[in-house]
Amino acid sequence: MFSLVLTFVACIGANDGDRCRQIELPFDGSTMQCMLFGQVEAAHWIAEHPGWVVTQGWKCQTGKPI
């Protein structure tokens, strides 16, 4: 099955030793809703993962297997 996925890069650590990873969160809604509420969903993820920060914007991707 294919779904809509909210994707962003999050990093943890001091500037000289950042560890970054791409985060992919399944998104239940339309592409427009994902673009409008993606920042809120990324903020929820950050709240649940102390010390991590989003280093770039987010994007919504379709066609990702779940």
DAKA-V865845 format. One record per residue. N is the residue number from 1. RES is the residue in one small letter. SS is DSSP state (h for helix, s for strand, l for the rest). OMEGA is omega in whole degrees, 0 to 359 (* if undefined). D_CENTER is the distance of its C-alpha to the mean C-alpha in whole Angstrom. Layout:
n=N res=RES ss=SS omega=OMEGA d_center=D_CENTER
n=N res=RES ss=SS omega=OMEGA d_center=D_CENTER
This chain:
n=1 res=m ss=l omega=179 d_center=20
n=2 res=f ss=s omega=186 d_center=18
n=3 res=s ss=s omega=174 d_center=15
n=4 res=l ss=s omega=184 d_center=12
n=5 res=v ss=s omega=173 d_center=8
n=6 res=l ss=s omega=185 d_center=5
n=7 res=t ss=s omega=174 d_center=4
n=8 res=f ss=s omega=178 d_center=4
n=9 res=v ss=s omega=178 d_center=6
n=10 res=a ss=s omega=181 d_center=8
n=11 res=c ss=s omega=176 d_center=11
n=12 res=i ss=s omega=175 d_center=14
n=13 res=g ss=l omega=177 d_center=18
n=14 res=a ss=l omega=183 d_center=20
n=15 res=n ss=h omega=183 d_center=20
n=16 res=d ss=h omega=182 d_center=23
n=17 res=g ss=h omega=181 d_center=21
n=18 res=d ss=l omega=170 d_center=17
n=19 res=r ss=s omega=183 d_center=15
n=20 res=c ss=s omega=174 d_center=12
n=21 res=r ss=s omega=177 d_center=10
n=22 res=q ss=s omega=180 d_center=7
n=23 res=i ss=s omega=177 d_center=5
n=24 res=e ss=s omega=180 d_center=5
n=25 res=l ss=s omega=175 d_center=6
n=26 res=p ss=s omega=180 d_center=9
n=27 res=f ss=s omega=180 d_center=10
n=28 res=d ss=l omega=180 d_center=14
n=29 res=g ss=l omega=180 d_center=15
n=30 res=s ss=l omega=177 d_center=16
n=31 res=t ss=h omega=179 d_center=14
n=32 res=m ss=h omega=178 d_center=16
n=33 res=q ss=h omega=178 d_center=14
n=34 res=c ss=h omega=180 d_center=11
n=35 res=m ss=h omega=181 d_center=11
n=36 res=l ss=h omega=187 d_center=13
n=37 res=f ss=h omega=180 d_center=11
n=38 res=g ss=h omega=180 d_center=8
n=39 res=q ss=h omega=179 d_center=8
n=40 res=v ss=h omega=180 d_center=10
n=41 res=e ss=h omega=177 d_center=7
n=42 res=a ss=h omega=178 d_center=5
n=43 res=a ss=h omega=176 d_center=9
n=44 res=h ss=h omega=180 d_center=10
n=45 res=w ss=h omega=180 d_center=8
n=46 res=i ss=h omega=179 d_center=9
n=47 res=a ss=h omega=179 d_center=12
n=48 res=e ss=h omega=182 d_center=13
n=49 res=h ss=l omega=182 d_center=12
n=50 res=p ss=l omega=178 d_center=15
n=51 res=g ss=l omega=179 d_center=15
n=52 res=w ss=s omega=176 d_center=12
n=53 res=v ss=s omega=175 d_center=10
n=54 res=v ss=s omega=185 d_center=8
n=55 res=t ss=s omega=178 d_center=10
n=56 res=q ss=s omega=177 d_center=10
n=57 res=g ss=s omega=179 d_center=8
n=58 res=w ss=s omega=175 d_center=6
n=59 res=k ss=s omega=179 d_center=8
n=60 res=c ss=s omega=182 d_center=9
n=61 res=q ss=s omega=175 d_center=11
n=62 res=t ss=s omega=176 d_center=14
n=63 res=g ss=s omega=177 d_center=16
n=64 res=k ss=s omega=176 d_center=14
n=65 res=p ss=s omega=177 d_center=16
n=66 res=i ss=l omega=* d_center=15
